[in-house]
Amino acid sequence: LEPLAQAEAADLLRNLLGAARLGQRASAQILDVAEGNPLYVEEIVAMLADEGLLDAPDGDLPIAVPPTIHALLAARLDRLDDGQRSVIEAAAIEGKEFARERVEALVGDEMRDRVDAHLLTLVRMDLIRPAGAGEGAFRFRHQLIRDAAYEGISKDTRAVLHERFADRLEEHRSSLASVDELLGHHLERAVLLRRELGASEAATAGLAARAAASLQRAGRRAAARDEPAVAARLLERALPLASDAQRPTVLVELAGPLEDDGELLRAAAAAREAVQLARAAGDRRTAARARIAEVSVTMGHTESNVDIAAFEAAVRPLISELELLDDDEGLAAAMRLMAYITLQRYAAATAYLERAIVHAERAGNRLDAVRAAGTLGMLALFGPVPAAEAVERCRALREGIAGHLGSTAGLLRYEGVLLAMQGDIDEARALHDEGDDIAEDLGIGWLLASAVFTRTLLELLAGAPARAERAARAGLEAFEAMHNRNQGSTAAALLGVALVEQGRDDEALEYADLAAAWAAPDDTASQTRQLAVRARVLARRGELAAAEAAARAGVAQSTASDDLSQSGDALVNLAFVLERAGREDEAAGALREALALYQRKGNVVAAAQARALIESERHRAGVTDT
């Protein structure tokens, strides 16, 4: 907030003084130093009241005026007696809000009986206030008062009190929410304060290991709540405290939230270090889990055109290793990764996801089970399941994972595209908007960026290529910022499609080239679309042989996937080229094949467009020549 104006500060001072009086010079001194800070005005009046000096009608203030709010608060606290000071310092260890019983535990046996009296005195001095309706709960009147009390404690005493507070929390773990985050904070402070005072890492190793374990558990829970940024911060705090044995597991758990939040390079570094440390320690379980994390991240940001098949080959022996170790949690992660690798093969990906759910449930890992269920919704959209049935599957999956917002956002988007296939554009957009709102609230990098894969398709089905372009550009920019070339290649290809639908051929070809440069050779989603863009542009330029070669390569590429609509689109693009070459009968044949695929999928909109092209005298494509 802006400082109070001088006249407003003077009004505040008069109201605080009430019947008491201060002369003009004393009041001016207060207002001059306060510089419009209302807390300063309140605290200087409180200090004068503490000292019985409020009535000073003439002359200067009867005490020296501290020059800043921090100095003023420190001066007020310095005037407390030893018992009052011990109680307010113990309270400051807990935070702005605190409980009487925990203050009693911190001050020790010799002062416990006097805590109530001291708290009442501090309330009368307006340093603290009762909090809530229950007895025994208090809060500092202002955060700066709490900070001043905390900073006034010697580092050695602070360390002792933080450790004592953590021990108290540990005793009551079962009755406290978010106990690990609190516990980790107090143990972390105890360790860092002792190290600042010169204690060696060996001397604080036991305390540090407890702190790391607490922060690690808190990070795991934050990840399960779909809060990857929070999880990453907690796990990064755990790292410098972790023992050699703990460090690889913390790094493995850190890689996932970093990846979810779009920090792919940092996630890759964490996974690689975890692999090295675990292998050096002979920890096969953690080494296998770390390698799974490394492959997952590498698929996103790899700088080379590694075949997706190579990733599949890398994961298979890891699955065998995890099976030998009977590691359900590791297997759940491995199966989810294999489903992602085989996403374009519906039956294989579905089987992996079903196995992932079984292993995740055995391990008690709700997050992995829910995410696997969410990916089943993606398969319902991009696999051969008819659109009407796929909508029902997405709805059933949403009901089954109620409360898990990240996966719910994805399922709403998938359902939106499926409704768009059936011609219900308004409801499709409403559902997609709902999913986008959830993603926006969560603020998860990858979830926000991944809207490109569904919004672009929805708007293309709606006949709104300009809207599709906006969605594709936003997704591509987000994936570029993440160094994510895997998803970025698909975003670039979709942007090319949106541009070619608007007749902006030079721009479209630029993004087709980008998609081709970034995509793995067997990345069907990216390659099929960039080839389609290339075929259309070349056909319009009259380079019909090259256009046909690109279109037929796109059709061949599409057959590696179970995405019926994508295969139908490739055939429609081939028909476009053949029609330009005057080969209307061949073009009609390609369109009839596309129509059959669209009908199998229940893609009513695309089927109607294909049927219109078949019936058209020239089998014209949907974009007017420019």
C-alpha positions in Angstrom: 0.0 0.0 0.0 1.0 3.6 -0.5 2.0 5.6 2.6 -0.7 7.6 4.3 -0.8 11.3 3.4 0.5 13.6 6.2 -3.1 14.7 7.1 -4.3 11.1 7.2 -1.4 10.1 9.4 -2.2 13.1 11.7 -5.8 11.9 11.9 -4.7 8.4 12.8 -2.4 9.8 15.5 -5.2 11.9 17.1 -7.6 8.9 17.1 -5.0 6.6 18.7 -4.2 9.2 21.4 -7.9 9.5 22.4 -8.1 11.6 25.6 -4.3 11.7 25.9 -2.4 14.8 24.6 0.8 15.4 22.8 2.1 18.8 21.8 2.6 19.9 18.3 6.4 19.3 18.4 6.1 15.8 19.7 3.4 14.9 17.2 5.5 16.4 14.4 8.5 14.2 15.4 6.3 11.1 15.2 4.8 12.0 11.9 8.1 13.0 10.4 9.8 9.7 11.2 6.7 7.6 10.4 6.6 8.9 6.8 3.0 7.7 6.4 3.6 4.2 7.8 0.5 3.6 10.0 2.1 0.7 11.8 4.9 3.0 13.0 2.3 5.5 14.3 0.5 2.7 16.2 3.7 1.3 17.6 5.1 4.6 18.8 1.8 5.4 20.6 1.9 1.9 22.1 5.5 2.4 23.3 4.6 5.7 25.0 1.6 4.0 26.6 3.9 1.2 27.9 6.1 3.8 29.5 3.2 5.9 30.8 4.4 8.9 28.7 1.3 9.6 26.6 0.6 13.0 28.2 3.3 15.3 26.9 1.5 18.5 25.9 4.6 20.6 25.4 8.1 20.2 24.0 9.8 17.2 22.4 9.0 13.5 22.9 10.3 12.4 26.3 12.0 9.4 24.7 14.3 9.0 21.7 12.4 8.3 18.5 13.6 5.1 16.7 14.4 5.9 13.1 12.6 3.0 11.4 9.7 0.6 12.1 12.2 -2.2 12.6 14.1 -0.3 15.2 10.9 0.8 16.9 9.6 -2.8 17.2 13.0 -3.9 18.5 12.9 -1.1 21.1 9.5 -2.1 22.2 10.5 -5.7 22.6 13.7 -4.7 24.5 11.5 -3.2 27.2 9.9 -6.6 27.9 11.0 -8.4 31.0 12.8 -11.8 30.7 9.7 -13.9 31.0 7.6 -11.9 28.5 10.6 -11.9 26.1 11.0 -15.7 26.4 7.3 -16.2 25.7 7.1 -13.9 22.6 10.3 -15.5 21.2 8.9 -19.0 21.6 5.8 -17.8 19.9 7.8 -16.4 17.0 9.4 -19.8 16.4 6.0 -21.2 15.3 5.0 -18.2 13.1 2.5 -15.4 12.9 -0.1 -17.6 14.4 0.8 -19.8 17.4 -0.7 -22.0 20.1 -0.3 -21.6 23.9 0.5 -25.3 24.4 3.4 -25.2 22.0 4.8 -22.1 23.6 4.6 -23.9 26.9 6.5 -26.8 25.4 9.3 -24.5 24.1 9.8 -22.3 27.2 10.6 -25.2 29.5 9.3 -26.5 32.8 10.6 -23.6 34.9 8.4 -21.0 33.1 5.4 -23.1 32.0 3.2 -22.0 34.9 3.7 -18.3 34.0 3.0 -18.6 30.2 -0.7 -17.6 30.6 0.1 -14.5 32.6 2.7 -13.4 30.1 0.4 -14.0 27.1 -2.2 -11.8 28.7 0.4 -9.0 29.2 1.4 -9.2 25.6 -2.2 -9.0 24.6 -2.7 -5.9 26.7 0.4 -4.4 25.1 -1.3 -5.2 21.7 1.7 -7.1 20.5 -0.4 -10.3 20.1 -4.1 -10.9 19.9 -6.4 -14.0 20.4 -7.0 -15.9 17.1 -10.2 -17.6 16.3 -13.0 -18.8 18.7 -11.0 -21.5 20.4 -8.9 -21.0 23.5 -5.2 -21.0 23.4 -4.8 -19.7 19.8 -3.0 -16.4 19.3 -1.5 -14.4 16.5 1.0 -11.5 16.2 -0.8 -8.2 15.5 1.5 -7.7 12.5 4.0 -9.9 10.7 6.8 -7.4 11.4 6.3 -7.8 15.1 6.7 -11.5 14.7 9.8 -10.9 12.6 11.3 -8.5 15.1 10.8 -11.0 17.9 12.4 -13.8 15.8 15.4 -11.8 14.8 16.0 -10.9 18.4 16.7 -14.5 19.3 20.3 -15.6 19.2 21.1 -18.1 16.5 22.1 -20.8 19.0 18.8 -20.4 20.9 16.9 -20.3 17.6 18.4 -23.6 16.6 17.5 -25.2 19.9 13.9 -23.9 19.8 13.4 -25.0 16.2 14.6 -28.5 17.0 12.5 -28.6 20.1 9.5 -27.5 18.1 10.1 -30.2 15.5 10.3 -32.8 18.2 6.9 -31.6 19.5 5.4 -31.9 16.0 6.8 -35.4 15.6 5.1 -36.5 18.8 1.7 -35.3 17.5 2.2 -36.2 13.8 -1.0 -38.2 13.5 -3.2 -35.2 14.5 -1.6 -32.5 12.4 -2.2 -31.7 8.7 0.8 -30.9 6.5 3.0 -32.0 9.3 6.0 -32.9 7.1 6.2 -29.5 5.5 6.2 -27.9 9.0 8.6 -30.5 10.4 10.9 -30.1 7.5 11.0 -26.3 7.9 11.9 -26.4 11.6 14.5 -29.1 11.2 16.0 -27.3 8.2 16.2 -24.1 10.2 17.9 -25.9 13.1 20.5 -27.4 10.8 21.2 -24.3 8.8 21.6 -22.2 12.0 24.0 -24.6 13.5 26.1 -24.7 10.4 26.1 -20.9 10.3 27.5 -21.1 13.8 30.3 -23.4 12.7 28.9 -26.9 13.3 30.3 -29.5 10.8 28.1 -31.4 8.4 29.0 -34.6 10.3 27.7 -33.0 13.6 24.4 -32.1 12.0 24.0 -35.2 9.8 21.3 -36.9 11.8 19.2 -33.7 12.0 19.8 -33.0 8.3 18.6 -36.5 7.3 15.4 -36.0 9.3 14.8 -32.6 7.6 15.5 -34.1 4.2 13.1 -37.0 4.8 10.3 -34.6 6.0 10.8 -32.3 3.0 10.9 -35.2 0.6 7.6 -36.6 2.0 6.0 -33.1 1.8 7.3 -32.8 -1.8 5.7 -36.1 -2.7 2.4 -35.0 -1.3 2.5 -31.7 -3.2 3.2 -33.6 -6.5 0.1 -35.8 -5.7 -1.9 -32.6 -5.3 -0.9 -31.5 -8.8 1.4 -28.7 -7.4 4.6 -29.5 -9.2 6.2 -26.1 -8.6 5.6 -26.5 -4.8 6.9 -30.1 -5.0 10.0 -29.0 -6.8 10.8 -26.3 -4.2 10.4 -28.7 -1.3 12.5 -31.3 -2.9 15.2 -28.8 -3.9 15.4 -27.7 -0.2 15.8 -31.4 0.7 18.8 -31.9 -1.6 21.5 -30.0 0.4 20.3 -31.7 3.6 20.1 -35.2 2.2 22.6 -37.9 3.1 24.5 -39.7 0.4 22.0 -42.6 0.6 19.0 -40.2 0.4 20.2 -38.0 -2.5 19.5 -40.3 -5.4 15.9 -40.9 -4.3 15.3 -37.1 -3.8 16.7 -36.4 -7.3 14.4 -39.0 -8.9 11.4 -37.5 -7.2 12.5 -34.0 -8.2 12.8 -34.9 -11.9 9.0 -35.5 -12.2 7.7 -32.2 -10.8 10.4 -30.3 -12.8 9.3 -32.1 -16.0 5.6 -31.4 -15.2 6.3 -27.7 -14.7 8.2 -27.5 -18.0 11.7 -27.4 -16.6 13.0 -30.1 -18.9 16.7 -29.3 -18.8 16.8 -29.2 -15.0 14.7 -32.4 -14.9 17.1 -34.1 -17.2 20.1 -33.0 -15.1 18.4 -34.3 -11.9 17.6 -37.7 -13.5 21.1 -38.1 -14.9 22.7 -37.4 -11.5 20.3 -39.8 -9.8 21.3 -42.5 -12.3 25.0 -42.0 -11.7 24.7 -41.9 -7.9 22.4 -44.9 -7.6 24.6 -47.0 -9.9 27.8 -46.0 -7.9 26.0 -47.0 -4.7 24.8 -50.3 -6.2 21.2 -49.3 -5.6 19.5 -51.1 -8.5 15.9 -50.1 -7.7 16.7 -46.3 -7.6 19.0 -46.6 -10.6 16.1 -48.2 -12.7 13.6 -45.6 -11.5 16.1 -42.8 -12.3 16.7 -44.2 -15.8 12.9 -44.3 -16.4 12.8 -40.6 -15.4 15.7 -39.8 -17.6 14.2 -41.4 -20.7 10.9 -39.7 -20.0 12.5 -36.3 -19.9 14.9 -37.0 -22.8 11.9 -37.9 -25.1 10.8 -34.3 -24.6 13.9 -32.2 -25.1 16.2 -34.5 -27.1 18.3 -32.6 -29.6 18.6 -35.5 -32.0 16.2 -37.4 -34.2 16.2 -40.5 -32.2 13.6 -43.0 -33.2 10.8 -43.5 -30.7 11.5 -47.2 -31.1 14.9 -46.6 -29.5 13.2 -45.3 -26.4 11.0 -48.4 -26.3 14.1 -50.5 -26.6 15.7 -48.6 -23.7 12.7 -49.1 -21.4 12.1 -52.8 -21.8 15.1 -54.0 -19.9 14.3 -51.6 -17.1 10.8 -53.2 -16.8 12.5 -56.6 -16.5 14.8 -55.2 -13.7 11.9 -53.6 -11.8 9.9 -56.9 -12.1 12.8 -58.8 -10.6 12.9 -56.2 -7.8 9.1 -56.5 -7.3 8.9 -52.7 -7.4 5.3 -51.8 -8.1 5.8 -48.0 -7.9 8.7 -48.2 -10.3 6.7 -50.4 -12.7 3.8 -48.0 -12.6 6.1 -45.2 -13.9 7.6 -47.5 -16.5 4.3 -48.7 -17.8 3.0 -45.1 -18.1 6.2 -44.2 -20.0 5.7 -47.2 -22.3 2.1 -46.1 -22.9 3.4 -42.7 -23.9 6.0 -44.2 -26.2 3.4 -46.5 -27.9 0.7 -43.9 -27.9 0.0 -44.2 -31.6 -0.7 -48.0 -31.2 -4.0 -48.1 -29.4 -4.0 -51.7 -28.2 -0.4 -51.7 -26.9 -0.8 -48.3 -25.1 -4.0 -49.3 -23.5 -2.5 -52.5 -22.2 0.4 -50.6 -20.7 -1.9 -48.1 -19.0 -4.1 -50.9 -17.5 -0.9 -52.5 -16.1 0.2 -49.1 -14.8 -3.0 -48.7 -12.9 -2.7 -52.1 -11.3 0.9 -51.5 -10.2 0.1 -47.9 -9.0 -2.8 -49.1 -6.9 -0.6 -51.9 -5.4 2.0 -49.3 -4.5 -0.7 -46.9 -3.1 0.4 -44.3 -5.6 -2.8 -42.5 -6.4 -1.1 -39.9 -8.6 0.2 -42.5 -11.1 -3.1 -44.4 -11.1 -5.0 -41.2 -11.9 -2.6 -40.1 -14.6 -2.8 -43.4 -16.3 -6.6 -43.2 -16.2 -6.4 -39.7 -17.7 -4.2 -41.0 -20.5 -6.8 -43.6 -21.3 -9.0 -40.6 -22.2 -6.4 -39.4 -24.7 -6.4 -42.9 -26.3 -10.2 -42.7 -26.5 -9.8 -39.5 -28.6 -6.9 -40.5 -30.8 -7.5 -44.2 -31.0 -10.1 -46.2 -33.1 -12.9 -46.0 -30.4 -16.0 -44.4 -32.1 -16.5 -40.8 -30.9 -19.8 -41.3 -29.2 -18.4 -44.2 -27.1 -15.2 -42.3 -26.5 -17.3 -39.4 -25.0 -18.9 -41.8 -22.5 -15.5 -43.2 -21.6 -14.1 -39.8 -20.9 -17.1 -38.9 -18.7 -16.7 -42.2 -16.8 -13.0 -41.6 -16.3 -13.7 -38.1 -15.0 -16.1 -39.5 -12.5 -13.5 -42.1 -11.4 -10.8 -39.5 -10.8 -12.9 -36.8 -9.2 -10.8 -34.4 -7.2 -7.7 -34.8 -9.4 -7.8 -31.5 -11.3 -4.9 -32.0 -13.7 -6.2 -35.2 -15.3 -9.7 -33.8 -15.2 -8.6 -30.8 -17.3 -7.2 -33.2 -19.9 -10.3 -35.3 -20.0 -12.5 -32.2 -20.5 -10.4 -31.2 -23.5 -10.5 -34.7 -25.0 -14.3 -34.8 -24.6 -14.5 -31.4 -26.2 -12.7 -32.5 -29.4 -14.9 -35.7 -29.5 -18.1 -33.5 -29.4 -16.6 -31.3 -32.1 -16.3 -34.4 -34.3 -20.0 -34.9 -33.8 -20.8 -31.3 -34.7 -21.6 -29.9 -31.3 -19.1 -27.0 -31.5 -20.6 -24.8 -28.8 -20.6 -27.5 -26.1 -17.1 -28.6 -27.4 -15.7 -25.2 -26.8 -17.4 -24.8 -23.4 -15.9 -28.1 -22.2 -12.5 -27.2 -23.5 -12.7 -23.8 -21.9 -13.5 -25.5 -18.6 -10.4 -27.6 -18.9 -8.3 -24.6 -19.8 -9.6 -22.7 -16.8 -8.5 -25.6 -14.5 -5.1 -25.6 -16.1 -4.8 -21.9 -15.7 -5.7 -22.2 -12.0 -3.1 -24.9 -11.5 -0.5 -23.0 -13.4 1.3 -26.3 -14.5 3.6 -25.5 -17.5 3.1 -28.7 -19.5 -0.7 -28.8 -18.8 -1.1 -25.2 -20.1 1.0 -25.9 -23.2 -0.7 -29.2 -24.1 -3.9 -27.4 -24.9 -2.4 -27.0 -28.4 -3.1 -30.7 -29.2 -6.8 -30.5 -28.6 -7.8 -26.8 -29.1 -6.2 -26.7 -32.6 -8.1 -29.8 -33.7 -11.3 -28.5 -32.2 -11.1 -25.2 -34.1 -10.1 -26.9 -37.4 -13.2 -29.1 -37.0 -15.2 -25.9 -36.3 -13.9 -24.4 -39.5 -12.1 -21.7 -37.6 -8.4 -21.9 -38.8 -7.6 -18.4 -37.4 -8.6 -19.6 -33.9 -6.6 -22.8 -34.5 -3.6 -20.7 -35.5 -3.7 -18.8 -32.2 -3.8 -21.9 -30.1 -1.0 -23.6 -32.1 1.2 -20.5 -31.8 0.7 -20.3 -28.1 1.5 -24.0 -27.7 4.6 -23.8 -29.9 6.0 -20.8 -28.0 5.4 -22.6 -24.6 7.2 -25.8 -25.8 10.1 -23.8 -27.2 10.5 -22.1 -23.9 10.7 -25.5 -22.2 13.2 -26.8 -24.8 10.6 -29.5 -25.6 11.1 -30.5 -29.2 9.0 -33.6 -29.0 5.7 -31.9 -28.4 7.0 -28.7 -30.0 7.3 -30.5 -33.4 3.6 -31.5 -33.2 2.7 -28.0 -32.3 4.7 -26.6 -35.3 3.0 -29.1 -37.6 -0.5 -28.1 -36.4 0.4 -24.5 -36.8 1.4 -25.3 -40.4 -2.0 -26.9 -41.0 -3.9 -23.9 -39.5 -1.9 -21.6 -41.8 -2.3 -23.7 -45.0 -6.1 -23.8 -44.3 -5.9 -19.9 -44.5 -3.9 -20.0 -47.8 -0.8 -18.6 -46.1 1.5 -21.1 -47.8 4.9 -19.6 -47.3 4.4 -19.4 -43.5 2.8 -22.8 -43.5 5.9 -24.3 -45.2 8.2 -22.6 -42.7 6.5 -24.4 -39.8 6.3 -27.7 -41.7 10.1 -27.4 -42.1 10.5 -26.7 -38.3 8.3 -29.8 -37.5 10.4 -32.0 -39.8 13.6 -30.7 -38.3 12.5 -31.4 -34.7 10.4 -34.6 -35.1 11.7 -38.1 -34.8 11.4 -40.1 -38.0 8.7 -42.3 -36.5 6.8 -39.5 -34.9 3.6 -40.1 -36.8 1.6 -37.1 -35.4 4.2 -34.6 -36.4 5.4 -36.2 -39.7 2.0 -36.9 -41.1 0.8 -33.3 -40.7 4.0 -31.6 -41.9 4.0 -33.8 -45.0 0.3 -32.8 -45.6 1.2 -29.1 -45.4 4.1 -29.6 -47.7 1.9 -31.5 -50.2 -0.7 -28.8 -50.3 1.8 -26.0 -50.8 3.7 -27.8 -53.5 0.5 -28.7 -55.3 -0.6 -25.0 -55.3 2.7 -24.1 -56.7 2.3 -26.6 -59.5 5.1 -28.9 -58.3 2.8 -31.9 -58.6 5.3 -34.7 -58.6 6.9 -33.5 -55.4 3.5 -32.8 -54.0 2.3 -36.3 -54.7 5.4 -37.8 -53.2 4.9 -35.8 -50.0 1.2 -36.7 -49.8 1.8 -40.4 -50.3 4.6 -40.4 -47.7 2.1 -38.8 -45.3 -0.5 -41.5 -46.0 2.2 -44.2 -45.5 3.3 -42.5 -42.3 -0.3 -42.3 -41.0 -0.8 -46.1 -41.2 1.7 -46.5 -38.3 -1.0 -45.0 -36.1 -4.4 -46.1 -35.0 -5.6 -42.4 -35.3 -8.4 -42.9 -37.9 -9.1 -39.2 -38.3 -5.4 -38.4 -38.9 -5.2 -41.2 -41.5 -8.4 -39.8 -43.1 -6.8 -36.3 -43.2 -3.8 -37.7 -45.0 -6.0 -39.3 -47.6 -7.9 -36.1 -48.1 -4.6 -34.3 -48.7 -3.6 -36.9 -51.3 -7.0 -36.3 -53.0 -6.2 -32.6 -53.1 -3.0 -33.2 -54.9 -4.5 -35.8 -57.3 -7.3 -33.5 -58.2 -4.8 -30.7 -59.0 -3.1 -33.2 -61.3 -6.4 -33.8 -63.1 -6.7 -37.4 -61.8 -10.3 -37.0 -60.5 -11.1 -40.7 -60.3 -8.0 -41.4 -58.1 -8.8 -38.4 -56.0 -12.4 -39.7 -55.5 -11.0 -43.1 -54.5 -8.8 -41.5 -51.8 -11.7 -39.5 -50.6 -13.9 -42.7 -50.3 -11.1 -44.3 -48.2 -11.0 -41.2 -46.0 -14.8 -41.2 -45.7 -14.8 -44.8 -44.5 -12.2 -44.0 -41.8 -14.1 -40.9 -40.6 -17.3 -43.0 -40.4 -15.5 -45.7 -38.3 -14.4 -43.0 -35.9 -17.8 -41.3 -35.8 -16.2 -38.1 -37.0 -19.4 -36.7 -38.4 -17.9 -33.3 -39.4 -14.9 -34.7 -41.3 -17.1 -37.4 -42.9 -19.5 -34.7 -44.2 -16.7 -32.7 -45.6 -15.3 -35.8 -47.4 -18.7 -36.6 -48.8 -19.1 -33.1 -50.1 -15.8 -33.4 -51.8 -16.7 -36.7 -53.4 -20.0 -35.2 -54.7 -18.3 -32.0 -55.9 -17.7 -31.9 -59.6 -14.0 -31.2 -59.2 -13.5 -32.8 -55.8 -12.3 -29.4 -54.5 -10.4 -29.1 -51.3 -11.9 -27.1 -48.5 -9.5 -24.1 -48.9 -10.2 -21.6 -51.7 -7.3 -21.1 -54.1 -5.3 -17.9 -53.4 
